[in-house]
Amino acid sequence: MKNSEIIGLSKEELVAKIAEEKENLVKLKFAHTISAIENPSRITNVRKDIARLATELTKRNAESAMETK
């Protein structure tokens, strides 16, 4: 997922996407544990996407906290 796509999401969409990606990560890890998945780097990519999404959410929460002061 590109940063430009992430920036275009609303806060609610960010939270939903994080939950969706975390669920996807659990499924990938489980599938990899049972039998090796074709491309194990997908696990790394999903983890990075989750981190990007969480970073953007944290950034927006900090901005909104600064605006309320």
PQR file of N, CA, C, O and H, with PARSE charges and radii, in Angstrom:
ATOM      1  N   MET A   1       0.850  -1.168   0.000 -0.4000 1.5000
ATOM      2  CA  MET A   1       0.000   0.000   0.000 -0.0000 2.0000
ATOM      3  C   MET A   1       0.898   1.235   0.000  0.5500 1.7000
ATOM      4  O   MET A   1       1.841   1.333   0.785 -0.5500 1.4000
ATOM      5  N   LYS A   2       0.594   2.161  -0.881 -0.4000 1.5000
ATOM      6  CA  LYS A   2       1.413   3.360  -1.015 -0.0000 2.0000
ATOM      7  C   LYS A   2       1.003   4.414   0.005  0.5500 1.7000
ATOM      8  O   LYS A   2      -0.141   4.448   0.459 -0.5500 1.4000
ATOM      9  H   LYS A   2      -0.172   2.082  -1.519  0.4000 1.0000
ATOM     10  N   ASN A   3       1.960   5.276   0.357 -0.4000 1.5000
ATOM     11  CA  ASN A   3       1.679   6.334   1.327 -0.0000 2.0000
ATOM     12  C   ASN A   3       0.603   7.286   0.821  0.5500 1.7000
ATOM     13  O   ASN A   3      -0.189   7.802   1.610 -0.5500 1.4000
ATOM     14  H   ASN A   3       2.889   5.249  -0.012  0.4000 1.0000
ATOM     15  N   SER A   4       0.569   7.521  -0.490 -0.4000 1.5000
ATOM     16  CA  SER A   4      -0.451   8.416  -1.032 -0.0000 2.0000
ATOM     17  C   SER A   4      -1.849   7.830  -0.827  0.5500 1.7000
ATOM     18  O   SER A   4      -2.805   8.573  -0.605 -0.5500 1.4000
ATOM     19  H   SER A   4       1.212   7.102  -1.131  0.4000 1.0000
ATOM     20  N   GLU A   5      -1.971   6.512  -0.900 -0.4000 1.5000
ATOM     21  CA  GLU A   5      -3.256   5.847  -0.642 -0.0000 2.0000
ATOM     22  C   GLU A   5      -3.625   5.960   0.832  0.5500 1.7000
ATOM     23  O   GLU A   5      -4.787   6.178   1.177 -0.5500 1.4000
ATOM     24  H   GLU A   5      -1.195   5.908  -1.080  0.4000 1.0000
ATOM     25  N   ILE A   6      -2.640   5.813   1.686 -0.4000 1.5000
ATOM     26  CA  ILE A   6      -2.877   5.867   3.131 -0.0000 2.0000
ATOM     27  C   ILE A   6      -3.314   7.268   3.548  0.5500 1.7000
ATOM     28  O   ILE A   6      -4.222   7.415   4.366 -0.5500 1.4000
ATOM     29  H   ILE A   6      -1.697   5.637   1.406  0.4000 1.0000
ATOM     30  N   ILE A   7      -2.684   8.284   2.999 -0.4000 1.5000
ATOM     31  CA  ILE A   7      -3.015   9.667   3.351 -0.0000 2.0000
ATOM     32  C   ILE A   7      -4.447  10.003   2.939  0.5500 1.7000
ATOM     33  O   ILE A   7      -5.102  10.822   3.583 -0.5500 1.4000
ATOM     34  H   ILE A   7      -1.947   8.165   2.334  0.4000 1.0000
ATOM     35  N   GLY A   8      -4.932   9.375   1.873 -0.4000 1.5000
ATOM     36  CA  GLY A   8      -6.282   9.643   1.392 -0.0000 2.0000
ATOM     37  C   GLY A   8      -7.385   9.013   2.227  0.5500 1.7000
ATOM     38  O   GLY A   8      -8.562   9.295   1.998 -0.5500 1.4000
ATOM     39  H   GLY A   8      -4.399   8.710   1.350  0.4000 1.0000
ATOM     40  N   LEU A   9      -7.034   8.169   3.187 -0.4000 1.5000
ATOM     41  CA  LEU A   9      -8.045   7.497   4.015 -0.0000 2.0000
ATOM     42  C   LEU A   9      -8.450   8.379   5.192  0.5500 1.7000
ATOM     43  O   LEU A   9      -7.656   9.184   5.680 -0.5500 1.4000
ATOM     44  H   LEU A   9      -6.079   7.941   3.373  0.4000 1.0000
ATOM     45  N   SER A  10      -9.694   8.220   5.643 -0.4000 1.5000
ATOM     46  CA  SER A  10     -10.150   8.916   6.838 -0.0000 2.0000
ATOM     47  C   SER A  10      -9.684   8.138   8.073  0.5500 1.7000
ATOM     48  O   SER A  10      -9.176   7.022   7.955 -0.5500 1.4000
ATOM     49  H   SER A  10     -10.339   7.567   5.246  0.4000 1.0000
ATOM     50  N   LYS A  11      -9.861   8.735   9.260 -0.4000 1.5000
ATOM     51  CA  LYS A  11      -9.454   8.049  10.494 -0.0000 2.0000
ATOM     52  C   LYS A  11     -10.177   6.724  10.666  0.5500 1.7000
ATOM     53  O   LYS A  11      -9.567   5.721  11.037 -0.5500 1.4000
ATOM     54  H   LYS A  11     -10.274   9.641   9.355  0.4000 1.0000
ATOM     55  N   GLU A  12     -11.486   6.719  10.395 -0.4000 1.5000
ATOM     56  CA  GLU A  12     -12.270   5.490  10.546 -0.0000 2.0000
ATOM     57  C   GLU A  12     -11.791   4.418   9.572  0.5500 1.7000
ATOM     58  O   GLU A  12     -11.710   3.239   9.917 -0.5500 1.4000
ATOM     59  H   GLU A  12     -11.982   7.533  10.093  0.4000 1.0000
ATOM     60  N   GLU A  13     -11.472   4.849   8.344 -0.4000 1.5000
ATOM     61  CA  GLU A  13     -10.966   3.899   7.355 -0.0000 2.0000
ATOM     62  C   GLU A  13      -9.598   3.369   7.749  0.5500 1.7000
ATOM     63  O   GLU A  13      -9.284   2.204   7.500 -0.5500 1.4000
ATOM     64  H   GLU A  13     -11.538   5.807   8.064  0.4000 1.0000
ATOM     65  N   LEU A  14      -8.772   4.227   8.371 -0.4000 1.5000
ATOM     66  CA  LEU A  14      -7.456   3.780   8.848 -0.0000 2.0000
ATOM     67  C   LEU A  14      -7.601   2.695   9.909  0.5500 1.7000
ATOM     68  O   LEU A  14      -6.927   1.667   9.857 -0.5500 1.4000
ATOM     69  H   LEU A  14      -9.027   5.173   8.574  0.4000 1.0000
ATOM     70  N   VAL A  15      -8.485   2.936  10.867 -0.4000 1.5000
ATOM     71  CA  VAL A  15      -8.696   1.964  11.941 -0.0000 2.0000
ATOM     72  C   VAL A  15      -9.203   0.642  11.362  0.5500 1.7000
ATOM     73  O   VAL A  15      -8.752  -0.431  11.764 -0.5500 1.4000
ATOM     74  H   VAL A  15      -9.033   3.772  10.909  0.4000 1.0000
ATOM     75  N   ALA A  16     -10.137   0.723  10.422 -0.4000 1.5000
ATOM     76  CA  ALA A  16     -10.684  -0.488   9.802 -0.0000 2.0000
ATOM     77  C   ALA A  16      -9.615  -1.218   9.000  0.5500 1.7000
ATOM     78  O   ALA A  16      -9.545  -2.447   9.032 -0.5500 1.4000
ATOM     79  H   ALA A  16     -10.503   1.595  10.095  0.4000 1.0000
ATOM     80  N   LYS A  17      -8.789  -0.476   8.289 -0.4000 1.5000
ATOM     81  CA  LYS A  17      -7.741  -1.088   7.469 -0.0000 2.0000
ATOM     82  C   LYS A  17      -6.685  -1.742   8.348  0.5500 1.7000
ATOM     83  O   LYS A  17      -6.166  -2.803   8.003 -0.5500 1.4000
ATOM     84  H   LYS A  17      -8.846   0.522   8.263  0.4000 1.0000
ATOM     85  N   ILE A  18      -6.361  -1.122   9.478 -0.4000 1.5000
ATOM     86  CA  ILE A  18      -5.397  -1.723  10.409 -0.0000 2.0000
ATOM     87  C   ILE A  18      -5.934  -3.058  10.921  0.5500 1.7000
ATOM     88  O   ILE A  18      -5.209  -4.052  10.954 -0.5500 1.4000
ATOM     89  H   ILE A  18      -6.783  -0.260   9.758  0.4000 1.0000
ATOM     90  N   ALA A  19      -7.199  -3.075  11.318 -0.4000 1.5000
ATOM     91  CA  ALA A  19      -7.800  -4.316  11.806 -0.0000 2.0000
ATOM     92  C   ALA A  19      -7.803  -5.391  10.717  0.5500 1.7000
ATOM     93  O   ALA A  19      -7.513  -6.558  10.981 -0.5500 1.4000
ATOM     94  H   ALA A  19      -7.788  -2.267  11.291  0.4000 1.0000
ATOM     95  N   GLU A  20      -8.130  -4.986   9.506 -0.4000 1.5000
ATOM     96  CA  GLU A  20      -8.166  -5.923   8.384 -0.0000 2.0000
ATOM     97  C   GLU A  20      -6.775  -6.498   8.103  0.5500 1.7000
ATOM     98  O   GLU A  20      -6.626  -7.700   7.879 -0.5500 1.4000
ATOM     99  H   GLU A  20      -8.365  -4.038   9.292  0.4000 1.0000
ATOM    100  N   GLU A  21      -5.772  -5.640   8.116 -0.4000 1.5000
ATOM    101  CA  GLU A  21      -4.407  -6.085   7.835 -0.0000 2.0000
ATOM    102  C   GLU A  21      -3.857  -6.965   8.962  0.5500 1.7000
ATOM    103  O   GLU A  21      -3.109  -7.907   8.699 -0.5500 1.4000
ATOM    104  H   GLU A  21      -5.893  -4.664   8.298  0.4000 1.0000
ATOM    105  N   LYS A  22      -4.219  -6.666  10.205 -0.4000 1.5000
ATOM    106  CA  LYS A  22      -3.785  -7.512  11.319 -0.0000 2.0000
ATOM    107  C   LYS A  22      -4.386  -8.909  11.194  0.5500 1.7000
ATOM    108  O   LYS A  22      -3.716  -9.908  11.454 -0.5500 1.4000
ATOM    109  H   LYS A  22      -4.826  -5.901  10.418  0.4000 1.0000
ATOM    110  N   GLU A  23      -5.652  -8.969  10.794 -0.4000 1.5000
ATOM    111  CA  GLU A  23      -6.303 -10.257  10.586 -0.0000 2.0000
ATOM    112  C   GLU A  23      -5.618 -11.009   9.439  0.5500 1.7000
ATOM    113  O   GLU A  23      -5.410 -12.220   9.519 -0.5500 1.4000
ATOM    114  H   GLU A  23      -6.197  -8.157  10.583  0.4000 1.0000
ATOM    115  N   ASN A  24      -5.276 -10.295   8.392 -0.4000 1.5000
ATOM    116  CA  ASN A  24      -4.576 -10.889   7.256 -0.0000 2.0000
ATOM    117  C   ASN A  24      -3.213 -11.429   7.694  0.5500 1.7000
ATOM    118  O   ASN A  24      -2.801 -12.503   7.256 -0.5500 1.4000
ATOM    119  H   ASN A  24      -5.445  -9.312   8.326  0.4000 1.0000
ATOM    120  N   LEU A  25      -2.516 -10.686   8.556 -0.4000 1.5000
ATOM    121  CA  LEU A  25      -1.212 -11.115   9.050 -0.0000 2.0000
ATOM    122  C   LEU A  25      -1.322 -12.410   9.848  0.5500 1.7000
ATOM    123  O   LEU A  25      -0.499 -13.311   9.691 -0.5500 1.4000
ATOM    124  H   LEU A  25      -2.852  -9.814   8.912  0.4000 1.0000
ATOM    125  N   VAL A  26      -2.327 -12.502  10.695 -0.4000 1.5000
ATOM    126  CA  VAL A  26      -2.528 -13.719  11.486 -0.0000 2.0000
ATOM    127  C   VAL A  26      -2.773 -14.913  10.560  0.5500 1.7000
ATOM    128  O   VAL A  26      -2.227 -15.996  10.772 -0.5500 1.4000
ATOM    129  H   VAL A  26      -2.996 -11.770  10.823  0.4000 1.0000
ATOM    130  N   LYS A  27      -3.590 -14.706   9.543 -0.4000 1.5000
ATOM    131  CA  LYS A  27      -3.876 -15.788   8.592 -0.0000 2.0000
ATOM    132  C   LYS A  27      -2.624 -16.213   7.834  0.5500 1.7000
ATOM    133  O   LYS A  27      -2.386 -17.403   7.628 -0.5500 1.4000
ATOM    134  H   LYS A  27      -4.034 -13.826   9.371  0.4000 1.0000
ATOM    135  N   LEU A  28      -1.827 -15.229   7.423 -0.4000 1.5000
ATOM    136  CA  LEU A  28      -0.588 -15.551   6.712 -0.0000 2.0000
ATOM    137  C   LEU A  28       0.381 -16.330   7.604  0.5500 1.7000
ATOM    138  O   LEU A  28       0.982 -17.314   7.170 -0.5500 1.4000
ATOM    139  H   LEU A  28      -2.021 -14.262   7.591  0.4000 1.0000
ATOM    140  N   LYS A  29       0.524 -15.882   8.849 -0.4000 1.5000
ATOM    141  CA  LYS A  29       1.420 -16.583   9.776 -0.0000 2.0000
ATOM    142  C   LYS A  29       0.951 -18.011  10.014  0.5500 1.7000
ATOM    143  O   LYS A  29       1.756 -18.941  10.056 -0.5500 1.4000
ATOM    144  H   LYS A  29       0.036 -15.084   9.201  0.4000 1.0000
ATOM    145  N   PHE A  30      -0.359 -18.176  10.170 -0.4000 1.5000
ATOM    146  CA  PHE A  30      -0.910 -19.506  10.395 -0.0000 2.0000
ATOM    147  C   PHE A  30      -0.659 -20.397   9.180  0.5500 1.7000
ATOM    148  O   PHE A  30      -0.237 -21.544   9.326 -0.5500 1.4000
ATOM    149  H   PHE A  30      -1.013 -17.421  10.137  0.4000 1.0000
ATOM    150  N   ALA A  31      -0.916 -19.874   7.991 -0.4000 1.5000
ATOM    151  CA  ALA A  31      -0.695 -20.637   6.767 -0.0000 2.0000
ATOM    152  C   ALA A  31       0.776 -21.004   6.609  0.5500 1.7000
ATOM    153  O   ALA A  31       1.099 -22.100   6.153 -0.5500 1.4000
ATOM    154  H   ALA A  31      -1.258 -18.942   7.873  0.4000 1.0000
ATOM    155  N   HIS A  32       1.662 -20.096   6.983 -0.4000 1.5000
ATOM    156  CA  HIS A  32       3.094 -20.352   6.873 -0.0000 2.0000
ATOM    157  C   HIS A  32       3.550 -21.389   7.900  0.5500 1.7000
ATOM    158  O   HIS A  32       4.483 -22.150   7.643 -0.5500 1.4000
ATOM    159  H   HIS A  32       1.399 -19.205   7.354  0.4000 1.0000
ATOM    160  N   THR A  33       2.901 -21.420   9.048 -0.4000 1.5000
ATOM    161  CA  THR A  33       3.241 -22.404  10.071 -0.0000 2.0000
ATOM    162  C   THR A  33       2.826 -23.804   9.629  0.5500 1.7000
ATOM    163  O   THR A  33       3.573 -24.763   9.818 -0.5500 1.4000
ATOM    164  H   THR A  33       2.143 -20.802   9.256  0.4000 1.0000
ATOM    165  N   ILE A  34       1.647 -23.921   9.048 -0.4000 1.5000
ATOM    166  CA  ILE A  34       1.138 -25.222   8.599 -0.0000 2.0000
ATOM    167  C   ILE A  34       1.965 -25.753   7.438  0.5500 1.7000
ATOM    168  O   ILE A  34       2.467 -26.876   7.484 -0.5500 1.4000
ATOM    169  H   ILE A  34       1.039 -23.142   8.894  0.4000 1.0000
ATOM    170  N   SER A  35       2.101 -24.956   6.418 -0.4000 1.5000
ATOM    171  CA  SER A  35       2.940 -25.312   5.274 -0.0000 2.0000
ATOM    172  C   SER A  35       3.510 -24.024   4.701  0.5500 1.7000
ATOM    173  O   SER A  35       2.852 -22.983   4.707 -0.5500 1.4000
ATOM    174  H   SER A  35       1.693 -24.044   6.381  0.4000 1.0000
ATOM    175  N   ALA A  36       4.710 -24.103   4.217 -0.4000 1.5000
ATOM    176  CA  ALA A  36       5.390 -22.902   3.732 -0.0000 2.0000
ATOM    177  C   ALA A  36       4.573 -22.217   2.640  0.5500 1.7000
ATOM    178  O   ALA A  36       4.152 -22.849   1.671 -0.5500 1.4000
ATOM    179  H   ALA A  36       5.245 -24.948   4.211  0.4000 1.0000
ATOM    180  N   ILE A  37       4.356 -20.910   2.816 -0.4000 1.5000
ATOM    181  CA  ILE A  37       3.632 -20.172   1.785 -0.0000 2.0000
ATOM    182  C   ILE A  37       4.582 -19.888   0.623  0.5500 1.7000
ATOM    183  O   ILE A  37       5.803 -19.921   0.777 -0.5500 1.4000
ATOM    184  H   ILE A  37       4.698 -20.396   3.603  0.4000 1.0000
ATOM    185  N   GLU A  38       4.005 -19.612  -0.525 -0.4000 1.5000
ATOM    186  CA  GLU A  38       4.795 -19.434  -1.741 -0.0000 2.0000
ATOM    187  C   GLU A  38       5.760 -18.260  -1.639  0.5500 1.7000
ATOM    188  O   GLU A  38       6.903 -18.351  -2.087 -0.5500 1.4000
ATOM    189  H   GLU A  38       3.013 -19.585  -0.650  0.4000 1.0000
ATOM    190  N   ASN A  39       5.302 -17.159  -1.050 -0.4000 1.5000
ATOM    191  CA  ASN A  39       6.129 -15.965  -0.960 -0.0000 2.0000
ATOM    192  C   ASN A  39       6.123 -15.457   0.479  0.5500 1.7000
ATOM    193  O   ASN A  39       5.259 -14.658   0.838 -0.5500 1.4000
ATOM    194  H   ASN A  39       4.373 -17.085  -0.686  0.4000 1.0000
ATOM    195  N   PRO A  40       7.066 -15.902   1.312 -0.5600 1.5000
ATOM    196  CA  PRO A  40       7.074 -15.496   2.721  0.2800 2.0000
ATOM    197  C   PRO A  40       7.343 -14.004   2.939  0.5500 1.7000
ATOM    198  O   PRO A  40       7.099 -13.493   4.032 -0.5500 1.4000
ATOM    199  N   SER A  41       7.830 -13.312   1.938 -0.4000 1.5000
ATOM    200  CA  SER A  41       8.055 -11.873   2.106 -0.0000 2.0000
ATOM    201  C   SER A  41       6.732 -11.115   2.201  0.5500 1.7000
ATOM    202  O   SER A  41       6.718  -9.944   2.582 -0.5500 1.4000
ATOM    203  H   SER A  41       8.028 -13.728   1.050  0.4000 1.0000
ATOM    204  N   ARG A  42       5.619 -11.770   1.859 -0.4000 1.5000
ATOM    205  CA  ARG A  42       4.301 -11.143   2.028 -0.0000 2.0000
ATOM    206  C   ARG A  42       4.050 -10.817   3.486  0.5500 1.7000
ATOM    207  O   ARG A  42       3.412  -9.810   3.794 -0.5500 1.4000
ATOM    208  H   ARG A  42       5.630 -12.720   1.549  0.4000 1.0000
ATOM    209  N   ILE A  43       4.542 -11.655   4.392 -0.4000 1.5000
ATOM    210  CA  ILE A  43       4.375 -11.417   5.827 -0.0000 2.0000
ATOM    211  C   ILE A  43       5.065 -10.101   6.205  0.5500 1.7000
ATOM    212  O   ILE A  43       4.500  -9.277   6.923 -0.5500 1.4000
ATOM    213  H   ILE A  43       5.060 -12.473   4.142  0.4000 1.0000
ATOM    214  N   THR A  44       6.281  -9.920   5.716 -0.4000 1.5000
ATOM    215  CA  THR A  44       7.028  -8.695   5.986 -0.0000 2.0000
ATOM    216  C   THR A  44       6.313  -7.482   5.413  0.5500 1.7000
ATOM    217  O   THR A  44       6.234  -6.439   6.061 -0.5500 1.4000
ATOM    218  H   THR A  44       6.740 -10.590   5.132  0.4000 1.0000
ATOM    219  N   ASN A  45       5.794  -7.618   4.202 -0.4000 1.5000
ATOM    220  CA  ASN A  45       5.102  -6.503   3.557 -0.0000 2.0000
ATOM    221  C   ASN A  45       3.840  -6.113   4.326  0.5500 1.7000
ATOM    222  O   ASN A  45       3.544  -4.926   4.463 -0.5500 1.4000
ATOM    223  H   ASN A  45       5.858  -8.466   3.675  0.4000 1.0000
ATOM    224  N   VAL A  46       3.104  -7.085   4.823 -0.4000 1.5000
ATOM    225  CA  VAL A  46       1.892  -6.795   5.595 -0.0000 2.0000
ATOM    226  C   VAL A  46       2.253  -6.104   6.899  0.5500 1.7000
ATOM    227  O   VAL A  46       1.571  -5.166   7.311 -0.5500 1.4000
ATOM    228  H   VAL A  46       3.345  -8.050   4.713  0.4000 1.0000
ATOM    229  N   ARG A  47       3.325  -6.558   7.560 -0.4000 1.5000
ATOM    230  CA  ARG A  47       3.771  -5.905   8.794 -0.0000 2.0000
ATOM    231  C   ARG A  47       4.148  -4.453   8.537  0.5500 1.7000
ATOM    232  O   ARG A  47       3.829  -3.576   9.340 -0.5500 1.4000
ATOM    233  H   ARG A  47       3.879  -7.320   7.226  0.4000 1.0000
ATOM    234  N   LYS A  48       4.824  -4.196   7.425 -0.4000 1.5000
ATOM    235  CA  LYS A  48       5.209  -2.825   7.083 -0.0000 2.0000
ATOM    236  C   LYS A  48       3.988  -1.964   6.778  0.5500 1.7000
ATOM    237  O   LYS A  48       3.939  -0.792   7.149 -0.5500 1.4000
ATOM    238  H   LYS A  48       5.083  -4.908   6.773  0.4000 1.0000
ATOM    239  N   ASP A  49       3.003  -2.550   6.099 -0.4000 1.5000
ATOM    240  CA  ASP A  49       1.764  -1.810   5.820 -0.0000 2.0000
ATOM    241  C   ASP A  49       1.054  -1.433   7.112  0.5500 1.7000
ATOM    242  O   ASP A  49       0.556  -0.315   7.249 -0.5500 1.4000
ATOM    243  H   ASP A  49       3.042  -3.503   5.797  0.4000 1.0000
ATOM    244  N   ILE A  50       1.007  -2.369   8.062 -0.4000 1.5000
ATOM    245  CA  ILE A  50       0.377  -2.088   9.354 -0.0000 2.0000
ATOM    246  C   ILE A  50       1.112  -0.943  10.044  0.5500 1.7000
ATOM    247  O   ILE A  50       0.482  -0.051  10.613 -0.5500 1.4000
ATOM    248  H   ILE A  50       1.412  -3.277   7.950  0.4000 1.0000
ATOM    249  N   ALA A  51       2.430  -0.965   9.995 -0.4000 1.5000
ATOM    250  CA  ALA A  51       3.223   0.092  10.624 -0.0000 2.0000
ATOM    251  C   ALA A  51       2.961   1.442   9.956  0.5500 1.7000
ATOM    252  O   ALA A  51       2.842   2.460  10.639 -0.5500 1.4000
ATOM    253  H   ALA A  51       2.942  -1.689   9.533  0.4000 1.0000
ATOM    254  N   ARG A  52       2.870   1.453   8.631 -0.4000 1.5000
ATOM    255  CA  ARG A  52       2.586   2.706   7.925 -0.0000 2.0000
ATOM    256  C   ARG A  52       1.215   3.258   8.308  0.5500 1.7000
ATOM    257  O   ARG A  52       1.057   4.455   8.547 -0.5500 1.4000
ATOM    258  H   ARG A  52       2.966   0.626   8.077  0.4000 1.0000
ATOM    259  N   LEU A  53       0.232   2.366   8.360 -0.4000 1.5000
ATOM    260  CA  LEU A  53      -1.118   2.781   8.731 -0.0000 2.0000
ATOM    261  C   LEU A  53      -1.153   3.316  10.159  0.5500 1.7000
ATOM    262  O   LEU A  53      -1.764   4.351  10.426 -0.5500 1.4000
ATOM    263  H   LEU A  53       0.361   1.394   8.165  0.4000 1.0000
ATOM    264  N   ALA A  54      -0.498   2.608  11.071 -0.4000 1.5000
ATOM    265  CA  ALA A  54      -0.481   3.027  12.475 -0.0000 2.0000
ATOM    266  C   ALA A  54       0.242   4.354  12.642  0.5500 1.7000
ATOM    267  O   ALA A  54      -0.164   5.184  13.456 -0.5500 1.4000
ATOM    268  H   ALA A  54      -0.002   1.768  10.855  0.4000 1.0000
ATOM    269  N   THR A  55       1.303   4.559  11.884 -0.4000 1.5000
ATOM    270  CA  THR A  55       2.038   5.818  11.949 -0.0000 2.0000
ATOM    271  C   THR A  55       1.168   6.982  11.503  0.5500 1.7000
ATOM    272  O   THR A  55       1.158   8.035  12.140 -0.5500 1.4000
ATOM    273  H   THR A  55       1.633   3.885  11.223  0.4000 1.0000
ATOM    274  N   GLU A  56       0.443   6.794  10.416 -0.4000 1.5000
ATOM    275  CA  GLU A  56      -0.440   7.855   9.920 -0.0000 2.0000
ATOM    276  C   GLU A  56      -1.550   8.141  10.928  0.5500 1.7000
ATOM    277  O   GLU A  56      -1.901   9.301  11.147 -0.5500 1.4000
ATOM    278  H   GLU A  56       0.451   5.938   9.898  0.4000 1.0000
ATOM    279  N   LEU A  57      -2.107   7.098  11.542 -0.4000 1.5000
ATOM    280  CA  LEU A  57      -3.157   7.286  12.540 -0.0000 2.0000
ATOM    281  C   LEU A  57      -2.614   8.055  13.749  0.5500 1.7000
ATOM    282  O   LEU A  57      -3.278   8.958  14.258 -0.5500 1.4000
ATOM    283  H   LEU A  57      -1.822   6.156  11.364  0.4000 1.0000
ATOM    284  N   THR A  58      -1.423   7.702  14.202 -0.4000 1.5000
ATOM    285  CA  THR A  58      -0.795   8.395  15.325 -0.0000 2.0000
ATOM    286  C   THR A  58      -0.537   9.858  14.980  0.5500 1.7000
ATOM    287  O   THR A  58      -0.758  10.748  15.801 -0.5500 1.4000
ATOM    288  H   THR A  58      -0.884   6.968  13.788  0.4000 1.0000
ATOM    289  N   LYS A  59      -0.072  10.095  13.771 -0.4000 1.5000
ATOM    290  CA  LYS A  59       0.188  11.459  13.312 -0.0000 2.0000
ATOM    291  C   LYS A  59      -1.094  12.288  13.323  0.5500 1.7000
ATOM    292  O   LYS A  59      -1.090  13.434  13.773 -0.5500 1.4000
ATOM    293  H   LYS A  59       0.108   9.372  13.104  0.4000 1.0000
ATOM    294  N   ARG A  60      -2.177  11.718  12.836 -0.4000 1.5000
ATOM    295  CA  ARG A  60      -3.450  12.444  12.802 -0.0000 2.0000
ATOM    296  C   ARG A  60      -3.986  12.687  14.205  0.5500 1.7000
ATOM    297  O   ARG A  60      -4.536  13.753  14.483 -0.5500 1.4000
ATOM    298  H   ARG A  60      -2.181  10.787  12.470  0.4000 1.0000
ATOM    299  N   ASN A  61      -3.831  11.707  15.093 -0.4000 1.5000
ATOM    300  CA  ASN A  61      -4.283  11.885  16.473 -0.0000 2.0000
ATOM    301  C   ASN A  61      -3.486  12.985  17.166  0.5500 1.7000
ATOM    302  O   ASN A  61      -4.042  13.764  17.940 -0.5500 1.4000
ATOM    303  H   ASN A  61      -3.384  10.841  14.868  0.4000 1.0000
ATOM    304  N   ALA A  62      -2.192  13.048  16.892 -0.4000 1.5000
ATOM    305  CA  ALA A  62      -1.359  14.101  17.484 -0.0000 2.0000
ATOM    306  C   ALA A  62      -1.742  15.462  16.950  0.5500 1.7000
ATOM    307  O   ALA A  62      -1.767  16.439  17.698 -0.5500 1.4000
ATOM    308  H   ALA A  62      -1.741  12.414  16.264  0.4000 1.0000
ATOM    309  N   GLU A  63      -2.040  15.537  15.665 -0.4000 1.5000
ATOM    310  CA  GLU A  63      -2.453  16.811  15.067 -0.0000 2.0000
ATOM    311  C   GLU A  63      -3.771  17.296  15.655  0.5500 1.7000
ATOM    312  O   GLU A  63      -3.941  18.480  15.945 -0.5500 1.4000
ATOM    313  H   GLU A  63      -2.020  14.743  15.057  0.4000 1.0000
ATOM    314  N   SER A  64      -4.700  16.359  15.827 -0.4000 1.5000
ATOM    315  CA  SER A  64      -6.007  16.759  16.379 -0.0000 2.0000
ATOM    316  C   SER A  64      -5.870  17.162  17.849  0.5500 1.7000
ATOM    317  O   SER A  64      -6.610  18.024  18.325 -0.5500 1.4000
ATOM    318  H   SER A  64      -4.562  15.396  15.592  0.4000 1.0000
ATOM    319  N   ALA A  65      -4.929  16.546  18.572 -0.4000 1.5000
ATOM    320  CA  ALA A  65      -4.708  16.914  19.969 -0.0000 2.0000
ATOM    321  C   ALA A  65      -4.103  18.305  20.050  0.5500 1.7000
ATOM    322  O   ALA A  65      -4.418  19.064  20.966 -0.5500 1.4000
ATOM    323  H   ALA A  65      -4.327  15.846  18.186  0.4000 1.0000
ATOM    324  N   MET A  66      -3.245  18.645  19.112 -0.4000 1.5000
ATOM    325  CA  MET A  66      -2.639  19.964  19.096 -0.0000 2.0000
ATOM    326  C   MET A  66      -3.669  21.042  18.752  0.5500 1.7000
ATOM    327  O   MET A  66      -3.586  22.164  19.252 -0.5500 1.4000
ATOM    328  H   MET A  66      -2.989  18.028  18.368  0.4000 1.0000
ATOM    329  N   GLU A  67      -4.631  20.704  17.906 -0.4000 1.5000
ATOM    330  CA  GLU A  67      -5.657  21.664  17.513 -0.0000 2.0000
ATOM    331  C   GLU A  67      -6.609  21.973  18.656  0.5500 1.7000
ATOM    332  O   GLU A  67      -7.142  23.080  18.731 -0.5500 1.4000
ATOM    333  H   GLU A  67      -4.698  19.792  17.500  0.4000 1.0000
ATOM    334  N   THR A  68      -6.829  21.025  19.539 -0.4000 1.5000
ATOM    335  CA  THR A  68      -7.780  21.227  20.634 -0.0000 2.0000
ATOM    336  C   THR A  68      -7.180  22.053  21.756  0.5500 1.7000
ATOM    337  O   THR A  68      -7.910  22.568  22.602 -0.5500 1.4000
ATOM    338  H   THR A  68      -6.396  20.126  19.478  0.4000 1.0000
ATOM    339  N   LYS A  69      -5.879  22.187  21.776 -0.4000 1.5000
ATOM    340  CA  LYS A  69      -5.232  22.966  22.854 -0.0000 2.0000
ATOM    341  C   LYS A  69      -5.316  24.425  22.625  0.5500 1.7000
ATOM    342  O   LYS A  69      -4.823  25.207  23.437 -0.5500 1.4000
ATOM    343  H   LYS A  69      -5.285  21.769  21.088  0.4000 1.0000
TER
END
